[in-house]
C-alpha cells in the first residue's frame, strides 16, 4: 500500500467515524433537524479536510523529496569541502612542522657554504700573496742586477776616465814617441 492509499483510507475511516459519532449524538439529543445540520457540517469538514490532506499528500512529498535531495547534496558537498579543507589544514600543519627543520638545514648548509667560501678566499689570498711576493722578489733581483750592471758600467767609465786623465798627465811627447817606436818594433818582430 502506498502513501496515498493509506492517507485516503485514513480519511475515509475518520469521515465514517465522524458520521457515526454525529448520528449517535443526534439520536441521544433527539433534535433531528438541528442534529442533522451538525452532522452535515462535520461531514463537510471531513470532506474539505480530506481534500486538503489529499492535495497536500500529492503535492508536498515530491517537494519535500526535492528539498531533501538538495539538502543531502549540499551536505555531501559540504562534507567533501570540509574533508578537503581538513586535508589542506593537515598539509599546512605538516609543512609548518617541517619548516623549522628546513630552516635549520638551510642554515647549516649556508654555514658550510660560507666556511668553504671563506677557506677558498683564504687559499686564494695566500696564493696571491705568494705570487706577489715571488713577483716582488723577481723584480728586486732584476733591479739589483740592473743596478750592478749600471754600477759596473759607471765604475768602468770612471776607471777609464781616471786612466785617461792619468795617461794624459803622464803621457808626454817623449813617452808617446817611445811607445810608438816600441809598438812598431814589436810589429816588425812578429812573424806575420
Secondary structure, DSSP 8 states (H G I E B T S, - for coil): --HHHHHHHHHHHHHHHHHHHHHHHHHHH--HHHHHHHHHHHHHHHHHHHHHHHHHHHHHHHHHHHHHHHHHHHHHHHHHHHHHHHHHHHHHHHHHHHHHHHHHHHHHHHHHHHHHHHHHHHHHHHHHHHHHHHHHHHHHHHHHHHHHHHHHHHHHHHHHHHHHHHHHHH--HHHHHHHHHHHHHHHHHS--
